[in-house]
Amino acid sequence: MSSVVHLEFEGPVAVVRMADTGRRNTFSADLAAGLVARFDEAVAREDTRVVLVEGLPELFCAGGSQTELLNFAEGNGTFDTDDFFRVFAHCPLPVVAAVQGHAIGGGLVLALYADMLVLSERSVYAANFMRYGFTPGMGATHLLPTRFGPVLGQEMLYSAKNYRGAELAARGVSVPVVPHAEVPSVARELAASVARAPRVSLELLKRELSRPLLVASEGAIAREVDMHGVSFHLPEVRDRITAAYAKGGAAR
């Protein structure tokens, strides 16, 4: 089992926890492979009804690492090379994301592929791609306006600002935003309520509800890759990526 992604079972709820403290839950190969593998194991257990995803208490996921982004800037790979970030949408069972800690860039997009989310009032949520000068990826151009509304979603994409959960709640987002310490319990209550239904019925409903998301995000990702072919190669992007990362390879 991956040392950075863990799996536990709480009755019919499979709890997948991203816990790469050394790399601050950035998109390392270990985290990506571990996330996919733990989901496969969770679904393989016949009595699983719901998958609950958690990160670290103060950091859900920090998205792409400096190394990964610099590779993209040098033309080595793109965001669509590995589709692991849509693992929540591809999961045949409903997924609840307990986004207690900060979710930054690709980390926020990862969370938004879950069927249901719970956010923290005090944590930071940001689609910060444009802060580095390159256009959003991973389907963000579809997900942000869809999940948070077109006005706020487009503002988040253009401005690349940090938003506290409390501010998102005040702006009218439709996902639960609760006190920080309550995120795990609220997410578990939500998962437990979903898990009361038969597994076959949950699979049928998930297939129906996820189909439009998968189709729309597929198109968005393809268009985003075309934009990356230009924006990632702008002269200032590499300098911005280098300057914006703190020691240890995590974005500020």
N, C-alpha and C positions, 0 to 999 in steps of 0.2 A: 504494500500500500504506500502511496505517495506520502512523504514526510511533511509535505506542506499543505495537503488537502486531506481532511479526515472525514470519516463517515461513521455515524452512530444511528441507531434506530430507537425511536421513542414511540413504541406501538406501531401504528400504520404510517407514522411520519418519519421519513428518512431525513436526517439532519446532515447536510454537507457543509463543512466549515473550512474556509480558506484561511490558513494560518502561517503564511510565509513571513515571519517577523523579520528575518534578515534582509529580505528584498522588498519589504513593505507591501506585500501582495501586488507587485507589479506583474505584468504578463510574461513571466519567465516560461521557458519550456516545461519546467517541472509543474508550475501551477496550471498551465493549459492542459497538459496531458493528465495531470491528477484530477482536474475538474471533470473532464470527459469520462475518465475511468470510474470515478466515484459515482457519477450519475448512472453509468451502465450497471454498476453493482447495486445501486439503490433500486433501480427499476426491475432488475432481475429477481429481486425478492418478491414473492407472490403476494404477500400481505401488505406491501407498500401501496399507499393511496396518494400521498403528497410528498413532494421534496421541498424541504425548507433549507434555504441557503443563508449562511452567515459568513461574515468576515471577522476581522479583529475588532474589539470593542471601539477603538478609536479610528479604525481605517478598514472600510469594506474592501475597496480595491483602488489602487492608484493608477491603473491603466498601463500604457506602454512604458517600457524602461527607456532610459537614455540610449542605450546600445541599440535597441530595436528601432527607435526613431531615427537615429543617425544612419543606420543601415538603409532605411527607407529613403532618406535624403540622398544617399549615395547610389540609389537605384537598385539596391539589393532587397527584393521582396516588396510586397504591398500588404495592406490590411486584409485583403481577401485571400491571402495565401493559405491561411488556416481558418476554418469556419468555427473554431471552438467557442468564440464569443456568442454564438447563437445556440449554445447547448441548452439553455433554459427553454427556448422556443421549440427546439427539436425534441425535447423530452416528451414522451407520450403521456406523462402524468402532469397534473398542475404543479406549478412551482411558485413558492412564496419566498420573496427575498427580504430578509431582515437586514435592512441597510442602516445599521446602527452607527457605524463609523463613516468617515468621509468617503465619498465616491467621486473620483476625479477623472475627467476625460473618458478614456475607454472603460474605466471602472464604472462610471455612471451609465454608459451605454450598455454594458454587460447587465447591470441591474435592471435596466428598462426592458430587457427581453423576458423578464419574469412575468408570470400571469398576474401576480399581485405583489405589491411592495408595501413595506412599512418604513418610514423615514424618521430620523431623529430631529427634534427641534434645533439642536445646537450644532449638528454636524454640517459640513460644507459639501455642496453638490455643485459640480461645475463641468460644463462642456468646453474645456479650455484649449481646444485645438488651435483656434485662430490666434491665441496668445503667442504661439510659436511661429505663426505665419503660414501654416498649411491648413487647407480646408478640412472639415470634419470627415470622419470615416466610420466604418463598422455599421452603417445604416443610421447614423445619428441624424442625418437630415430628414429622415422619416420619423424616427422615434421621438425626438424631443418635441416637435410640434404636435405629434399625435398624443403623447402621454401628458404633456403639460399645457397643451393648448397652443394654437398657432402664434399668438402674440408673444407669450412668455417663451415658448420654445425657440422662436426665431431670435428673440432678444438674447437668450442664453448662447445660441450658436454664434451670433455676430459679435457679442461683447466679450465672450470668454470669461465673464466675471464669476467670482465665487458667490454662491447663494447659500445662506443658512437655511436649514429646514423650516424654521419659523417664518422666514421671509417667503418661502415658496407657499406655505400654508396661507399667509396673508394675501398672496397673489391668487389664491383660489385653486391650487392644484387639487386634483380629485383623489389622490392617494392619501392614506392616513399619515399624519405627521404628529408624533407623540413625544413626551419627555424622553430624554436619552435612555435612562435606566429602564424604561418600560418597553422599549422596542422588542427585545426578545420575547417577553411574555405576550405582548399584543400579536406578534407574528405567530407564536405558537397557538394562541387561541383561534386565529384565523385559519391556520393549517388544520387544526383539530376539527373545526366546523366543516371544512371541505372534506375531510377524511371520513365523514360519516356516510358518504355515498358509496355505492358499489364501484369497484375498480373499473369494470367494463363501462359503466355509464360515464365515469370520469374520463376515461380514454376517448370515448366517443365525443364528449363535449370539448375536450382539449384539441382533438383533431379539427373540429369545426371552427373553434375560436382562433386557433393559431394559424390556420391556412391563409387568411388575408395578410397577417403580419409577415409571414415567411415570403409570400409573393411580393409584397410591397418593399420589404427590406432587401430582397434580392435585387430588385431594380435599382433601389437607392444605392446599394453597395457598388454596383457596376458603374453608375454615374459618378460616384465619389472617387472611384479608382481612376477614372478619366481625368477628374480635376486634380488628383494627386500627381498625375503625370506632368502637370505644370507647376502646381503650388509647392510641392516638395523640393523642386529644383531651383526655386528662387534663391538668389545669392545670400540673403539674410537669414534664411530658415535654419541652416546648420549652426550659425552663430547664436541664434535665439535658443535653440535646443541645448547647446553647450552651456550657455549662460544661465538658463532657467532651472537647471538641475542642481540640487544640493549634493553635498558629499554623500556617497552611498547610492547614487543613481536614482533618487526619487524626486519627482517634480515638486517645485515649491508651489 
